[in-house]
Amino acid sequence: MATIFTRIAAGEIPSFKVAEDENYYAFLDIAPLAEGHTLVIPKKVENDYIFALDPDVYQGLWAFARKVAVALKAAVPCKRVGVAVLGMEVPHTHIHLVPLQSEKDMDFRKEKLSPAPERMKEIADAILAEYEKL
């Protein structure tokens, strides 16, 4: 059975896409720590542990995530883009990219935001526009 992230990447479940290529997909987290919080996934690999990925998929995922992070920082005002790999919520490897003003913005225990769909689309479109410039 496909994971929710596989179904999102396949377009079966709606998402706020920020970047995509043939192997990887990036979309906004629906319960973000900060506006622009993005998840980056491999499309075709449903492995739930990043360090168990094939080395080529692993390296490709990080290269894609780097490009997404550059676009994210250009689109969403922040001091840095934080990176986390937890893998506890969904059994599909994913990288969290979180716009940061300070280290406390990366606390996954804090209450999540609930941006309106219109705001999510606006943010996703801005990141995608920056991604397409790269």
DSSP file (Angstrom, degrees, kcal/mol; ACC not computed):
  #  RESIDUE AA STRUCTURE BP1 BP2  ACC     N-H-->O    O-->H-N    N-H-->O    O-->H-N    TCO  KAPPA ALPHA  PHI   PSI    X-CA   Y-CA   Z-CA
    1    1 A M              0   0    0      0, 0.0     2,-0.1     0, 0.0     0, 0.0   0.000 360.0 360.0 360.0 134.5    0.0    0.0    0.0
    2    2 A A        -     0   0    0      1,-0.1     2,-0.1     2,-0.1    44,-0.0  -0.367 360.0-118.0 -70.3 144.5    1.3    3.4   -1.0
    3    3 A T     >  -     0   0    0      1,-0.1     4,-2.2    88,-0.1     5,-0.2  -0.337  28.2-106.7 -74.4 164.4    2.2    5.9    1.8
    4    4 A I  H  > S+     0   0    0      1,-0.2     4,-2.0     2,-0.2     9,-0.1   0.863 122.4  53.5 -59.7 -35.2    0.4    9.2    2.0
    5    5 A F  H  > S+     0   0    0      2,-0.2     4,-2.6     1,-0.2    -1,-0.2   0.883 106.3  51.1 -70.2 -37.1    3.5   10.9    0.6
    6    6 A T  H  > S+     0   0    0      1,-0.2     4,-1.7     2,-0.2    -1,-0.2   0.911 111.4  48.8 -62.6 -41.2    3.7    8.6   -2.4
    7    7 A R  H  <>S+     0   0    0     -4,-2.2     5,-2.2     2,-0.2     6,-1.2   0.857 110.2  51.1 -68.0 -35.1    0.0    9.5   -3.1
    8    8 A I  H ><5S+     0   0    0     -4,-2.0     3,-1.5     4,-0.2    -2,-0.2   0.950 110.5  48.2 -64.4 -48.9    0.7   13.2   -2.7
    9    9 A A  H 3<5S+     0   0    0     -4,-2.6    -2,-0.2     1,-0.3    -1,-0.2   0.821 109.9  53.4 -62.1 -30.8    3.7   13.0   -5.2
   10   10 A A  T 3<5S-     0   0    0     -4,-1.7    -1,-0.3    -5,-0.2    -2,-0.2   0.544 116.7-115.1 -80.9  -6.8    1.5   11.1   -7.6
   11   11 A G  T < 5S+     0   0    0     -3,-1.5    -3,-0.2    -4,-0.4    -2,-0.1   0.564  85.1 118.7  84.8   8.4   -1.2   13.8   -7.4
   12   12 A E  S   <S+     0   0    0     -5,-2.2    -4,-0.2    -6,-0.2    -5,-0.1   0.786  78.7  38.6 -75.7 -28.0   -3.8   11.5   -5.8
   13   13 A I  S    S-     0   0    0     -6,-1.2    -2,-0.3    -9,-0.1    -1,-0.2  -0.988  98.3-111.9-122.5 130.8   -3.9   13.7   -2.7
   14   14 A P        +     0   0    0      0, 0.0     2,-0.3     0, 0.0    -5,-0.1  -0.249  42.8 167.7 -62.9 148.3   -3.8   17.5   -3.1
   15   15 A S        -     0   0    0     -7,-0.1     2,-1.0    -4,-0.1    14,-0.1  -0.952  45.6-106.9-150.2 168.8   -0.7   19.4   -1.9
   16   16 A F        -     0   0    0     12,-0.4    12,-2.2    -2,-0.3     2,-0.1  -0.783  45.6-154.7-100.5  86.8    1.0   22.8   -2.1
   17   17 A K  E     +A   27   0A   0     -2,-1.0    10,-0.3    10,-0.2   111,-0.2  -0.372  25.8 172.3 -67.7 135.7    3.8   21.8   -4.5
   18   18 A V  E     -     0   0A   0      8,-2.8     2,-0.3     1,-0.4   113,-0.2   0.571  67.7  -4.2-115.0 -19.3    7.0   23.9   -4.3
   19   19 A A  E     +A   26   0A   0      7,-1.5     7,-2.7   112,-0.1    -1,-0.4  -0.964  59.1 176.7-168.8 155.3    9.3   21.9   -6.5
   20   20 A E  E     +A   25   0A   0     -2,-0.3     2,-0.2     5,-0.2     5,-0.2  -0.961   6.7 169.7-162.6 144.2    9.5   18.6   -8.5
   21   21 A D        -     0   0    0      3,-2.3    -2,-0.0    -2,-0.3    43,-0.0  -0.768  59.1 -77.8-137.5-168.6   11.7   16.7  -10.8
   22   22 A E  S    S+     0   0    0     -2,-0.2     3,-0.1     1,-0.2     0, 0.0   0.768 127.6  26.6 -67.7 -22.9   11.4   13.1  -12.1
   23   23 A N  S    S+     0   0    0      1,-0.1    20,-3.2    20,-0.1    21,-0.5   0.636 118.7  45.0-112.3 -18.6   12.7   11.6   -8.8
   24   24 A Y  E     - B   0  42A   0     18,-0.3    -3,-2.3    19,-0.1     2,-0.3  -0.898  54.0-164.2-134.6 157.7   11.8   14.0   -6.0
   25   25 A Y  E     -AB  20  41A   0     16,-2.3    16,-2.9    -2,-0.3     2,-0.4  -0.999   1.9-164.9-143.0 139.4    9.0   16.1   -4.8
   26   26 A A  E     +AB  19  40A   0     -7,-2.7    -8,-2.8    -2,-0.3    -7,-1.5  -0.993  17.2 162.1-129.3 136.1    8.7   19.0   -2.4
   27   27 A F  E     -AB  17  39A   0     12,-2.2    12,-3.3    -2,-0.4   -10,-0.2  -0.975  41.7 -87.7-149.4 157.5    5.5   20.4   -0.8
   28   28 A L  E     - B   0  38A   0    -12,-2.2   -12,-0.4    -2,-0.3     2,-0.3  -0.430  41.8-115.7 -70.1 140.0    4.4   22.6    2.1
   29   29 A D        -     0   0    0      8,-2.9     7,-0.2     1,-0.1     8,-0.1  -0.585  17.3-142.4 -69.7 133.3    3.8   20.9    5.4
   30   30 A I  S    S+     0   0    0     -2,-0.3    -1,-0.1     1,-0.3    -2,-0.0   0.628 100.4  40.3 -78.0 -11.6    0.1   21.3    6.3
   31   31 A A  S    S-     0   0    0     83,-0.1    -1,-0.3     6,-0.1    83,-0.1  -0.597  92.9-173.2-129.1  70.6    1.0   21.7   10.0
   32   32 A P        -     0   0    0      0, 0.0    81,-3.1     0, 0.0     3,-0.1  -0.236  35.4-146.9 -75.0 152.7    4.0   24.0    9.7
   33   33 A L  S    S+     0   0    0      1,-0.3     2,-0.3    79,-0.2    74,-0.1   0.777  93.5   1.3 -76.2 -30.7    6.4   25.1   12.3
   34   34 A A  S >  S-     0   0    0     79,-0.1     3,-2.2    72,-0.0    -1,-0.3  -0.972  98.3 -77.7-150.8 155.9    6.8   28.3   10.3
   35   35 A E  T 3  S+     0   0    0     -2,-0.3     3,-0.1     1,-0.3    85,-0.0  -0.394 121.1  28.6 -57.9 130.2    5.4   29.7    7.1
   36   36 A G  T 3  S+     0   0    0      1,-0.3    -1,-0.3    -7,-0.2     2,-0.1   0.346  76.8 159.5  98.0  -4.5    7.2   27.9    4.2
   37   37 A H    <   -     0   0    0     -3,-2.2    -8,-2.9    -8,-0.1     2,-0.3  -0.344  25.1-166.4 -53.7 118.9    7.9   24.7    6.2
   38   38 A T  E     -BC  28  97A   0     59,-2.8    59,-2.9   -10,-0.3     2,-0.4  -0.871  20.1-147.6-120.0 144.3    8.6   22.3    3.3
   39   39 A L  E     -BC  27  96A   0    -12,-3.3   -12,-2.2    -2,-0.3     2,-0.5  -0.926  12.0-160.9-108.9 136.4    8.8   18.5    3.1
   40   40 A V  E     +BC  26  95A   0     55,-2.1    55,-2.3    -2,-0.4   -14,-0.2  -0.974  17.8 171.4-120.3 127.4   11.2   16.9    0.5
   41   41 A I  E     -B   25   0A   0    -16,-2.9   -16,-2.3    -2,-0.5     2,-0.4  -0.925  38.4-113.0-134.4 154.4   10.7   13.3   -0.5
   42   42 A P  E     -B   24   0A   0      0, 0.0   -18,-0.3     0, 0.0   -33,-0.1  -0.746  29.4-145.9 -79.1 138.7   11.9   10.7   -3.0
   43   43 A K  S    S+     0   0    0    -20,-3.2   -19,-0.1    -2,-0.4   -34,-0.1   0.900  88.7  32.3 -73.3 -41.2    8.9    9.9   -5.3
   44   44 A K  S    S+     0   0    0    -21,-0.5     2,-0.6     1,-0.1    -1,-0.2   0.429 102.6  78.5-104.0  -0.4    9.5    6.2   -6.0
   45   45 A V        -     0   0    0     48,-0.1    48,-0.2     1,-0.1    -1,-0.1  -0.941  48.9-174.0-117.4 119.1   11.1    5.0   -2.8
   46   46 A E        +     0   0    0     -2,-0.6     2,-0.2    46,-0.1    -1,-0.1  -0.068  35.0 140.6-102.2  33.7    8.9    4.3    0.2
   47   47 A N        -     0   0    0      1,-0.1    46,-3.3    45,-0.1    -2,-0.1  -0.532  43.3-152.4 -72.6 140.0   11.7    3.6    2.6
   48   48 A D  S    S+     0   0    0     44,-0.3     2,-0.4    -2,-0.2    44,-0.2   0.396  76.1  64.5 -98.6   5.7   11.1    5.0    6.1
   49   49 A Y    >   -     0   0    0      1,-0.1     3,-2.3    42,-0.1     4,-0.3  -0.951  67.4-152.2-133.9 114.8   14.8    5.5    7.1
   50   50 A I  G >  S+     0   0    0     -2,-0.4     3,-1.3     1,-0.3    -1,-0.1   0.808  95.2  56.2 -56.4 -35.3   16.9    8.0    5.3
   51   51 A F  G 3  S+     0   0    0      1,-0.3    -1,-0.3     7,-0.0     7,-0.0   0.507 100.4  60.1 -80.3  -1.9   20.2    6.1    6.0
   52   52 A A  G <  S+     0   0    0     -3,-2.3    -1,-0.3     2,-0.1    -2,-0.2   0.399  82.2 114.0 -98.4  -0.1   18.8    2.9    4.4
   53   53 A L  S <  S-     0   0    0     -3,-1.3    -3,-0.0    -4,-0.3    -5,-0.0  -0.328  83.2 -93.2 -67.4 151.9   18.3    4.6    1.1
   54   54 A D     >  -     0   0    0      1,-0.1     4,-2.8     4,-0.0     3,-0.3  -0.411  41.5-115.9 -55.8 139.4   20.3    3.6   -1.9
   55   55 A P  H  > S+     0   0    0      0, 0.0     4,-2.5     0, 0.0     5,-0.2   0.848 114.4  50.3 -54.6 -37.5   23.4    5.9   -2.1
   56   56 A D  H  > S+     0   0    0      2,-0.2     4,-2.3     1,-0.2     5,-0.2   0.903 112.7  45.8 -68.6 -39.7   22.3    7.4   -5.4
   57   57 A V  H  > S+     0   0    0     -3,-0.3     4,-2.7     2,-0.2    -1,-0.2   0.917 113.1  51.6 -66.6 -42.8   18.8    8.1   -4.1
   58   58 A Y  H  X S+     0   0    0     -4,-2.8     4,-2.0     2,-0.2    -2,-0.2   0.943 113.2  43.1 -57.7 -51.1   20.3    9.5   -0.9
   59   59 A Q  H  X S+     0   0    0     -4,-2.5     4,-2.2     1,-0.2    -1,-0.2   0.890 114.4  50.7 -65.6 -39.4   22.7   11.9   -2.7
   60   60 A G  H  X S+     0   0    0     -4,-2.3     4,-2.5    -5,-0.2    -1,-0.2   0.891 108.1  53.2 -64.4 -39.3   20.0   12.9   -5.2
   61   61 A L  H  X S+     0   0    0     -4,-2.7     4,-2.7     1,-0.2    -2,-0.2   0.922 111.1  45.6 -62.0 -45.0   17.5   13.7   -2.4
   62   62 A W  H  X S+     0   0    0     -4,-2.0     4,-2.2     2,-0.2    -1,-0.2   0.877 112.0  51.2 -68.4 -36.9   20.0   16.0   -0.6
   63   63 A A  H  X S+     0   0    0     -4,-2.2     4,-1.7     2,-0.2    -2,-0.2   0.915 113.2  45.6 -65.0 -41.4   21.0   17.7   -3.9
   64   64 A F  H  X S+     0   0    0     -4,-2.5     4,-2.3     2,-0.2    -2,-0.2   0.923 111.8  52.1 -65.0 -45.0   17.3   18.3   -4.6
   65   65 A A  H  X S+     0   0    0     -4,-2.7     4,-2.6     1,-0.2    -2,-0.2   0.867 106.5  54.7 -60.9 -37.2   16.7   19.5   -1.0
   66   66 A R  H  X S+     0   0    0     -4,-2.2     4,-2.1     2,-0.2    -1,-0.2   0.934 108.8  47.1 -61.7 -45.9   19.6   22.0   -1.3
   67   67 A K  H  X S+     0   0    0     -4,-1.7     4,-2.0     1,-0.2    -2,-0.2   0.903 112.8  49.3 -63.0 -41.6   18.0   23.5   -4.4
   68   68 A V  H  X S+     0   0    0     -4,-2.3     4,-2.9     1,-0.2    -1,-0.2   0.903 109.1  53.0 -63.6 -41.3   14.6   23.7   -2.7
   69   69 A A  H  X S+     0   0    0     -4,-2.6     4,-2.6     2,-0.2    -2,-0.2   0.887 107.1  51.6 -63.2 -39.0   16.2   25.3    0.4
   70   70 A V  H  X S+     0   0    0     -4,-2.1     4,-1.6     2,-0.2    -1,-0.2   0.929 113.6  44.6 -62.0 -44.8   17.9   28.0   -1.8
   71   71 A A  H  X S+     0   0    0     -4,-2.0     4,-1.7     2,-0.2    -2,-0.2   0.901 112.1  52.8 -65.2 -41.3   14.5   28.8   -3.4
   72   72 A L  H  X S+     0   0    0     -4,-2.9     4,-2.7     1,-0.2    -2,-0.2   0.920 108.6  49.0 -60.4 -46.3   12.8   28.7    0.0
   73   73 A K  H  < S+     0   0    0     -4,-2.6     5,-0.3     1,-0.2    -1,-0.2   0.853 111.8  49.9 -65.1 -33.8   15.2   31.2    1.5
   74   74 A A  H  < S+     0   0    0     -4,-1.6    -1,-0.2    -5,-0.2    -2,-0.2   0.816 118.2  39.0 -71.5 -30.4   14.7   33.5   -1.5
   75   75 A A  H  < S+     0   0    0     -4,-1.7    -2,-0.2     1,-0.2    -3,-0.2   0.786 116.5  46.7 -91.7 -30.5   10.9   33.3   -1.3
   76   76 A V  S  < S-     0   0    0     -4,-2.7    -1,-0.2    -5,-0.2     2,-0.2  -0.952  88.5-120.7-119.6 114.8   10.4   33.4    2.5
   77   77 A P        +     0   0    0      0, 0.0     2,-0.3     0, 0.0    -3,-0.1  -0.334  56.8 134.1 -58.2 121.0   12.3   36.0    4.5
   78   78 A C        -     0   0    0     -5,-0.3    23,-0.2    -2,-0.2     3,-0.1  -0.980  61.8-123.5-160.8 162.6   14.4   34.2    7.1
   79   79 A K  S    S-     0   0    0     21,-2.4     2,-0.3    -2,-0.3    22,-0.2   0.855  92.6 -11.3 -78.6 -36.7   17.9   34.1    8.5
   80   80 A R  E     -D  100   0A   0     20,-1.5    20,-3.2    -3,-0.1     2,-0.6  -0.941  62.6-116.6-151.3 167.6   18.5   30.4    7.6
   81   81 A V  E     -D   99   0A   0     -2,-0.3     2,-0.1    18,-0.2   -12,-0.0  -0.975  34.9-147.5-112.4 116.5   16.7   27.4    6.4
   82   82 A G  E     -D   98   0A   0     16,-3.4    16,-2.4    -2,-0.6     2,-0.4  -0.475   6.9-148.2 -81.6 155.1   16.9   24.7    9.1
   83   83 A V  E     +D   97   0A   0     14,-0.2     2,-0.3    -2,-0.1    14,-0.2  -0.978  19.1 169.6-127.1 135.6   17.0   21.0    8.2
   84   84 A A  E     -D   96   0A   0     12,-1.8    12,-3.2    -2,-0.4     2,-0.5  -0.997  17.9-167.0-144.0 144.0   15.6   18.0   10.1
   85   85 A V        +     0   0    0     -2,-0.3    10,-0.1    10,-0.2     8,-0.0  -0.942  28.3 146.0-128.0 108.3   15.1   14.4    9.4
   86   86 A L        -     0   0    0     -2,-0.5    -1,-0.1     8,-0.3     9,-0.1   0.808  24.0-171.7-107.8 -55.1   12.9   12.7   11.9
   87   87 A G        +     0   0    0      7,-0.2     8,-0.0     5,-0.1     6,-0.0   0.692  50.8 110.7  71.9  19.8   11.0   10.1   10.1
   88   88 A M  S    S+     0   0    0      1,-0.1    -1,-0.1     3,-0.1   -40,-0.0   0.731  70.3  52.0 -96.2 -24.6    8.6    9.2   12.9
   89   89 A E  S    S+     0   0    0      1,-0.2    -1,-0.1     3,-0.1     0, 0.0   0.901 117.1  22.5 -83.7 -42.6    5.3   10.6   11.6
   90   90 A V  S    S-     0   0    0      2,-0.2     2,-2.5   -42,-0.1    -1,-0.2  -0.991  75.6-126.7-129.8 132.2    5.1    9.0    8.1
   91   91 A P  S    S+     0   0    0      0, 0.0     2,-0.3     0, 0.0   -42,-0.1  -0.270  83.4  91.3 -78.2  57.5    6.9    5.9    7.0
   92   92 A H  S    S-     0   0    0     -2,-2.5   -44,-0.3   -44,-0.2    -2,-0.2  -0.938  88.5-102.7-150.1 122.2    8.4    7.5    4.0
   93   93 A T        +     0   0    0    -46,-3.3     2,-0.3    -2,-0.3   -44,-0.1  -0.173  52.9 165.5 -48.4 130.5   11.8    9.2    4.0
   94   94 A H        -     0   0    0    -53,-0.1     2,-0.5   -46,-0.1    -8,-0.3  -0.992  30.6-143.9-152.7 146.3   11.4   13.0    4.2
   95   95 A I  E     -C   40   0A   0    -55,-2.3   -55,-2.1    -2,-0.3     2,-0.5  -0.924  16.8-142.1-109.1 131.2   13.5   16.0    4.9
   96   96 A H  E     -CD  39  84A   0    -12,-3.2   -12,-1.8    -2,-0.5     2,-0.5  -0.817  12.5-168.4 -91.1 129.3   12.0   19.0    6.7
   97   97 A L  E     -CD  38  83A   0    -59,-2.9   -59,-2.8    -2,-0.5   -14,-0.2  -0.983  12.1-176.8-115.5 118.3   13.1   22.4    5.5
   98   98 A V  E     - D   0  82A   0    -16,-2.4   -16,-3.4    -2,-0.5     2,-0.2  -0.961  27.1-127.3-124.5 121.2   12.1   25.2    8.0
   99   99 A P  E     - D   0  81A   0      0, 0.0     2,-0.4     0, 0.0   -18,-0.2  -0.478  36.8-157.6 -62.5 130.7   12.6   28.9    7.6
  100  100 A L  E     + D   0  80A   0    -20,-3.2   -21,-2.4    -2,-0.2   -20,-1.5  -0.921  40.1 169.8-121.3 138.1   14.3   30.1   10.8
  101  101 A Q  S    S-     0   0    0      1,-0.5     2,-0.3    -2,-0.4    -1,-0.1   0.593  88.0  -4.7-102.7 -28.4   14.6   33.4   12.5
  102  102 A S  S >  S-     0   0    0    -22,-0.1     3,-1.5     1,-0.0    -1,-0.5  -0.950  80.7 -95.3-154.1 169.6   16.1   31.7   15.6
  103  103 A E  G >  S+     0   0    0     -2,-0.3     3,-2.0     1,-0.3    -1,-0.0   0.804 115.9  68.3 -61.6 -29.8   16.8   28.1   16.8
  104  104 A K  G >  S+     0   0    0      1,-0.3     3,-1.5     2,-0.2    -1,-0.3   0.734  84.1  72.6 -65.4 -19.3   13.6   28.0   18.7
  105  105 A D  G <  S+     0   0    0     -3,-1.5    -1,-0.3     1,-0.3    -2,-0.2   0.661  90.5  60.6 -66.8 -13.9   11.7   28.0   15.4
  106  106 A M  G <  S+     0   0    0     -3,-2.0     2,-0.9    -4,-0.2    -1,-0.3   0.222  71.7 121.5 -98.1  13.4   12.9   24.4   14.9
  107  107 A D    X   -     0   0    0     -3,-1.5     3,-1.3     1,-0.2    -3,-0.0  -0.690  44.7-166.8 -82.6 107.6   11.2   23.0   18.0
  108  108 A F  T 3  S+     0   0    0     -2,-0.9    -1,-0.2     1,-0.3     4,-0.1   0.553  82.5  66.2 -72.9  -7.2    8.8   20.3   16.8
  109  109 A R  T 3  S+     0   0    0      2,-0.1    -1,-0.3    -3,-0.0     3,-0.1   0.651  82.2  96.3 -86.0 -15.8    7.1   20.2   20.2
  110  110 A K  S <  S-     0   0    0     -3,-1.3     2,-0.1     1,-0.1    -5,-0.0  -0.263  92.7 -80.9 -73.8 163.0    5.7   23.7   19.8
  111  111 A E        -     0   0    0      1,-0.1    -1,-0.1   -78,-0.0     2,-0.1  -0.388  50.4-125.4 -63.4 135.1    2.2   24.4   18.5
  112  112 A K        -     0   0    0     -2,-0.1   -79,-0.2     1,-0.1     2,-0.1  -0.426  20.8-111.5 -81.6 157.0    1.9   24.2   14.7
  113  113 A L        -     0   0    0    -81,-3.1    -1,-0.1    -2,-0.1   -79,-0.1  -0.400  14.6-152.5 -80.3 162.8    0.6   27.0   12.5
  114  114 A S        -     0   0    0    -83,-0.1   -83,-0.1    -2,-0.1   -84,-0.1  -0.547  19.5-173.5-134.0  68.4   -2.7   26.7   10.6
  115  115 A P        -     0   0    0      0, 0.0     5,-0.0     0, 0.0    -2,-0.0  -0.311  32.1-103.6 -65.3 148.1   -2.3   29.0    7.6
  116  116 A A    >>  -     0   0    0      1,-0.1     4,-2.4     4,-0.0     3,-0.5  -0.352  31.1-112.2 -64.9 150.1   -5.3   29.5    5.4
  117  117 A P  H 3> S+     0   0    0      0, 0.0     4,-2.5     0, 0.0     5,-0.2   0.851 118.5  56.5 -53.2 -36.9   -5.3   27.6    2.1
  118  118 A E  H 3> S+     0   0    0      1,-0.2     4,-2.0     2,-0.2     5,-0.1   0.900 108.7  46.3 -63.3 -40.0   -4.9   30.9    0.2
  119  119 A R  H <> S+     0   0    0     -3,-0.5     4,-2.4     2,-0.2    -1,-0.2   0.896 110.7  52.6 -68.7 -40.7   -1.8   31.8    2.1
  120  120 A M  H  X S+     0   0    0     -4,-2.4     4,-2.9     1,-0.2     5,-0.2   0.922 110.3  48.2 -60.3 -44.3   -0.4   28.3    1.6
  121  121 A K  H  X S+     0   0    0     -4,-2.5     4,-2.8     1,-0.2     5,-0.2   0.910 110.1  52.2 -63.4 -41.9   -0.9   28.6   -2.1
  122  122 A E  H  X S+     0   0    0     -4,-2.0     4,-1.8     2,-0.2    -1,-0.2   0.919 113.1  44.0 -59.8 -45.3    0.7   32.1   -2.1
  123  123 A I  H  X S+     0   0    0     -4,-2.4     4,-2.4     2,-0.2     5,-0.2   0.933 114.1  49.5 -66.3 -46.9    3.8   30.7   -0.3
  124  124 A A  H  X S+     0   0    0     -4,-2.9     4,-2.8     1,-0.2     5,-0.2   0.918 111.0  49.9 -59.6 -44.3    4.1   27.6   -2.5
  125  125 A D  H  X S+     0   0    0     -4,-2.8     4,-2.3     1,-0.2    -1,-0.2   0.883 110.0  51.0 -62.4 -38.7    3.8   29.7   -5.7
  126  126 A A  H  X S+     0   0    0     -4,-1.8     4,-1.8    -5,-0.2    -1,-0.2   0.910 112.8  45.1 -66.3 -42.5    6.5   32.0   -4.4
  127  127 A I  H  X S+     0   0    0     -4,-2.4     4,-2.7     2,-0.2    -2,-0.2   0.929 112.8  50.9 -67.1 -44.2    8.9   29.2   -3.6
  128  128 A L  H  X S+     0   0    0     -4,-2.8     4,-2.5  -111,-0.2    -2,-0.2   0.894 108.0  53.1 -60.2 -40.6    8.1   27.4   -6.9
  129  129 A A  H  X S+     0   0    0     -4,-2.3     4,-0.7     1,-0.2    -1,-0.2   0.908 111.9  45.0 -61.7 -41.8    8.8   30.7   -8.8
  130  130 A E  H >X S+     0   0    0     -4,-1.8     3,-0.7     1,-0.2     4,-0.7   0.895 111.5  53.1 -68.2 -39.4   12.2   30.9   -7.1
  131  131 A Y  H >< S+     0   0    0     -4,-2.7     3,-1.2     1,-0.2    -2,-0.2   0.903 104.8  55.0 -61.1 -41.9   12.9   27.2   -7.8
  132  132 A E  H 3< S+     0   0    0     -4,-2.5    -1,-0.2     1,-0.3    -2,-0.2   0.700 101.2  59.7 -68.6 -18.8   12.2   27.6  -11.5
  133  133 A K  H <<        0   0    0     -4,-0.7    -1,-0.3    -3,-0.7    -2,-0.2   0.709 360.0 360.0 -77.7 -20.9   14.8   30.4  -11.7
  134  134 A L    <<        0   0    0     -3,-1.2    -1,-0.2    -4,-0.7    -2,-0.2   0.477 360.0 360.0 -78.7 360.0   17.6   28.1  -10.5
